[in-house]
Amino acid sequence: MSAELNAHNLLLLILLVKQKQLSSYALNIYTFNSQACEPMFRNTRALIEIYSTVVNFAAYVFLQQAEKLSLLNDIKYKQLHNQTVDKLIYSVHYKHRNDQQSLSTQIQNEIDQIYVE
């Protein structure tokens, strides 16, 4: 699914986030297209058995794989943020090692500074 934004919709999104009626994640405009979903599809395909030649699978199987992927991402997130995980260590690419303020926090800070008449 993809969506087209115009200036009116973008202003409405900003106002709703500023009024705390929407989460700041609503401003992640780059996620409004299907290309953001491609890594998830690729990762769910990677979780299928190595000897399987199946490229396409049913929605039920996809949802099962997505749930497994979600659990793995949750473990990885907890480990990266020093929360309790029982001895699972994920290797982290050097580009992802920097401890920066999260994008949603930065966006929320910028939105809070916007003055709307």
Residue pairs with C-beta under 8 A, 6 or more apart in sequence:
1 34
2 32
2 33
2 34
3 32
3 33
5 13
5 29
5 32
10 29
13 22
13 26
13 27
14 27
14 111
14 114
14 116
15 116
16 22
16 26
17 23
17 24
17 26
17 27
17 107
17 108
17 111
18 111
18 112
18 114
18 116
23 104
24 104
24 105
24 107
24 108
24 111
25 104
27 107
27 111
28 103
28 104
28 107
30 36
40 66
40 69
43 69
44 62
44 65
44 66
44 69
45 55
45 65
47 65
47 68
47 69
48 54
48 57
48 65
57 65
75 85
75 88
75 90
76 90
77 83
78 84
78 85
79 85
79 88
79 89
79 90
80 92
